[in-house]
């Protein structure tokens, strides 16, 4: 089988799983399609380095992970600075201390993540985060990358990473308070 024939076969077989994964980590159909296209372009260029020791999908997923990291790195660097005046006053104190209160989920904590409605609300809250925060949050929690790896990929200090993750969790909490817990 020629290189072109093999790549055509891969496109037919693996576009679906690659697009599904890309859409999951990028949350935008057009961005996901662009990244998957970049994966196949990179696979074509690097085809000679594929030794066939693994499943082609495994190799393509590794390329996808690098392309997603490149996408996030580029997007992270191009986004404007995030404003924090929604959460903090001019002295750096919390504007609303109630965001620090415990949720009373009375035994439903484990079942909550099984709820399609809750997961939809959570996903909507994640999408409302500023882009820089969302990128870090997805890399750390969804892609399950370690903090040093996220810091290095996005060229952000570990301290700044933890601050952004903390602020992201606080904004998610506030969004869930308003859109889920206050309604239940």
ChimeraX attribute file (.defattr): number of C-alpha atoms within 10 A of each C-alpha:
attribute: neighborCount
match mode: 1-to-1
recipient: residues
	/A:1	6
	/A:2	7
	/A:3	11
	/A:4	11
	/A:5	10
	/A:6	13
	/A:7	18
	/A:8	13
	/A:9	12
	/A:10	16
	/A:11	15
	/A:12	10
	/A:13	13
	/A:14	16
	/A:15	18
	/A:16	12
	/A:17	13
	/A:18	22
	/A:19	19
	/A:20	15
	/A:21	16
	/A:22	24
	/A:23	18
	/A:24	15
	/A:25	16
	/A:26	20
	/A:27	15
	/A:28	12
	/A:29	14
	/A:30	11
	/A:31	16
	/A:32	23
	/A:33	17
	/A:34	14
	/A:35	25
	/A:36	29
	/A:37	17
	/A:38	16
	/A:39	23
	/A:40	21
	/A:41	13
	/A:42	15
	/A:43	20
	/A:44	16
	/A:45	10
	/A:46	10
	/A:47	15
	/A:48	9
	/A:49	8
	/A:50	14
	/A:51	10
	/A:52	8
	/A:53	7
	/A:54	9
	/A:55	10
	/A:56	17
	/A:57	16
	/A:58	10
	/A:59	15
	/A:60	21
	/A:61	18
	/A:62	13
	/A:63	19
	/A:64	26
	/A:65	17
	/A:66	15
	/A:67	19
	/A:68	22
	/A:69	17
	/A:70	15
	/A:71	17
	/A:72	22
	/A:73	19
	/A:74	12
	/A:75	15
	/A:76	20
	/A:77	13
	/A:78	10
	/A:79	11
	/A:80	11
	/A:81	11
	/A:82	11
	/A:83	9
	/A:84	11
	/A:85	11
	/A:86	10
	/A:87	17
	/A:88	13
	/A:89	12
	/A:90	9
	/A:91	7
	/A:92	10
	/A:93	10
	/A:94	15
	/A:95	14
	/A:96	12
	/A:97	9
	/A:98	10
	/A:99	17
	/A:100	11
	/A:101	8
	/A:102	7
	/A:103	11
	/A:104	9
	/A:105	10
	/A:106	6
	/A:107	8
	/A:108	10
	/A:109	11
	/A:110	9
	/A:111	9
	/A:112	13
	/A:113	12
	/A:114	11
	/A:115	11
	/A:116	10
	/A:117	12
	/A:118	17
	/A:119	13
	/A:120	11
	/A:121	16
	/A:122	19
	/A:123	13
	/A:124	15
	/A:125	17
	/A:126	23
	/A:127	15
	/A:128	14
	/A:129	18
	/A:130	16
	/A:131	18
	/A:132	21
	/A:133	23
	/A:134	20
	/A:135	22
	/A:136	26
	/A:137	22
	/A:138	19
	/A:139	21
	/A:140	18
	/A:141	11
	/A:142	11
	/A:143	13
	/A:144	11
	/A:145	14
	/A:146	11
	/A:147	16
	/A:148	13
	/A:149	13
	/A:150	22
	/A:151	19
	/A:152	12
	/A:153	15
	/A:154	20
	/A:155	14
	/A:156	15
	/A:157	14
	/A:158	15
	/A:159	10
	/A:160	11
	/A:161	21
	/A:162	14
	/A:163	13
	/A:164	18
	/A:165	19
	/A:166	14
	/A:167	16
	/A:168	20
	/A:169	16
	/A:170	15
	/A:171	21
	/A:172	21
	/A:173	20
	/A:174	19
	/A:175	20
	/A:176	19
	/A:177	16
	/A:178	11
	/A:179	16
	/A:180	15
	/A:181	15
	/A:182	8
	/A:183	8
	/A:184	6
